[in-house]
Amino acid sequence: MTTTPLTRDELRVHLVQNRIAGDVATTREDNLFKYGLLASRMAKVMFGLEPTGRWPLDDVLDLMVDRVGVSPDRGHLRGADTIDADKTIDALDRMATHLVAAARPGSRVLLATGHPAGLLVVQAAVARALAAAGVSVLTPGAGTSYEAMTRRGRITRHVRYVEQVAVVSSLGDLNHTHSPAPMRGLLAALADAGEPPPDLVVGDHGWAGAAGQAGVPTVGFADCNDPALFVGEAEGMVAVAVPLDDNVQPQLYAPLTAYLLAAAGLTDPAAT
């Protein structure tokens, strides 16, 4: 089914109605907890980034108000929080400029997601559109493994590619992950093969953070409880961080994807 790109005003309505932006499911308590963890430099929320600034809690909250549109009210400690839909769309427009620059024959792009139940559909559409434009969509290190600590204890996870998008898998399932380890493994696999880093990484979570920390041009998606990529953007390690709820029903991202591709002058050959 063809998805006709929405206008900016139409997309804003869609984002808010479907809680991709506006009043989102991510709670204020979780947001403030994660901002505090980043201020304390807890590895599990850093996504592999190593900011040079101090980033105390107040500064993290100010940044998230500015870049994401969470509530600026210091007394708002519980309940719902927000993502400004116009900030989402502005960031999509900025992301599109990087896709335009990458959409040329000979360009090399790597796509990855830690949200296979949600954002994989967005990434897969971008991968198809870039490939149709002559871009080399990279798939290094398939089968690369790393050890992860989970609620079930230590487990081995493996990199797989689904429609040319890197994800991680264990015990036959695709996994949600924040870890920077798999991206580090893929960049190492490229180096071991004598290949340069990608010209662009499109990712989220630790996939984007590790790439940005390594100096690879990186654009990504991030929820309002994922401050690291916005700190990375503020410090110039991440080119663009798009604020959105990163785990709604995947079909709800179709209008956002169509808008992004249209802004970049790209076409998903599967959208027919």
KASUL-V689095 format. One record per residue. N is the residue number from 1. D_CENTER is the distance of its C-alpha to the mean C-alpha in Angstrom with 2 decimals. Layout:
N	D_CENTER
N	D_CENTER
This chain:
1	25.24
2	24.39
3	21.98
4	23.47
5	21.08
6	21.66
7	22.87
8	20.98
9	23.31
10	22.92
11	19.13
12	19.47
13	21.89
14	19.77
15	16.75
16	19.28
17	21.44
18	18.76
19	17.21
20	13.72
21	14.97
22	18.42
23	19.75
24	16.94
25	17.59
26	16.07
27	19.28
28	20.50
29	21.84
30	18.57
31	16.98
32	20.03
33	20.19
34	16.74
35	17.63
36	20.89
37	19.46
38	17.47
39	20.75
40	22.46
41	20.07
42	19.57
43	17.76
44	15.91
45	13.79
46	13.56
47	10.90
48	13.48
49	13.81
50	17.41
51	17.92
52	21.41
53	22.01
54	23.52
55	21.14
56	23.47
57	22.50
58	23.93
59	22.00
60	18.64
61	19.68
62	20.87
63	17.62
64	15.74
65	18.60
66	18.28
67	14.57
68	13.74
69	17.24
70	17.99
71	21.74
72	23.62
73	26.45
74	27.12
75	29.25
76	26.60
77	26.01
78	25.68
79	24.63
80	22.04
81	19.58
82	18.03
83	15.24
84	16.97
85	16.40
86	17.66
87	15.07
88	12.38
89	14.54
90	15.32
91	11.75
92	11.52
93	14.83
94	13.78
95	10.96
96	13.83
97	16.08
98	14.14
99	14.17
100	17.85
101	18.56
102	17.15
103	18.95
104	22.21
105	24.24
106	23.87
107	20.33
108	18.19
109	14.49
110	12.48
111	9.68
112	8.28
113	6.77
114	8.04
115	8.65
116	11.38
117	13.29
118	11.02
119	8.10
120	10.16
121	12.39
122	10.13
123	9.20
124	12.91
125	14.22
126	12.61
127	14.02
128	17.35
129	17.60
130	17.08
131	19.54
132	21.95
133	21.90
134	23.07
135	20.01
136	20.13
137	17.09
138	17.27
139	17.66
140	19.01
141	19.97
142	20.17
143	21.79
144	20.79
145	21.15
146	20.61
147	22.00
148	20.07
149	21.74
150	21.43
151	23.77
152	25.88
153	26.22
154	25.19
155	23.81
156	23.02
157	19.78
158	19.51
159	17.03
160	17.48
161	16.43
162	16.25
163	16.80
164	15.78
165	12.31
166	12.37
167	12.41
168	14.80
169	18.05
170	21.10
171	24.35
172	23.39
173	20.39
174	16.68
175	15.08
176	12.37
177	11.57
178	10.42
179	12.60
180	12.41
181	15.51
182	14.48
183	12.80
184	15.91
185	17.96
186	16.70
187	17.29
188	20.62
189	21.46
190	21.16
191	23.32
192	25.77
193	26.20
194	27.06
195	24.10
196	22.23
197	18.51
198	16.32
199	16.66
200	12.94
201	9.82
202	6.95
203	4.27
204	2.44
205	5.81
206	8.72
207	7.86
208	6.37
209	9.04
210	11.75
211	11.43
212	11.63
213	14.44
214	16.15
215	16.42
216	14.45
217	13.19
218	9.41
219	7.09
220	3.44
221	2.81
222	5.10
223	8.47
224	11.75
225	12.55
226	9.78
227	11.67
228	11.03
229	8.29
230	10.70
231	13.55
232	12.23
233	12.06
234	15.49
235	16.87
236	15.79
237	13.83
238	10.50
239	11.54
240	9.35
241	7.05
242	7.26
243	8.82
244	9.35
245	10.60
246	8.11
247	11.24
248	13.92
249	16.06
250	14.32
251	17.05
252	16.31
253	13.26
254	15.82
255	17.03
256	13.69
257	13.12
258	16.74
259	16.53
260	13.75
261	15.79
262	18.99
263	17.99
264	17.32
265	20.58
266	19.18
267	20.46
268	19.23
269	22.49
270	21.96
271	22.03
272	25.83
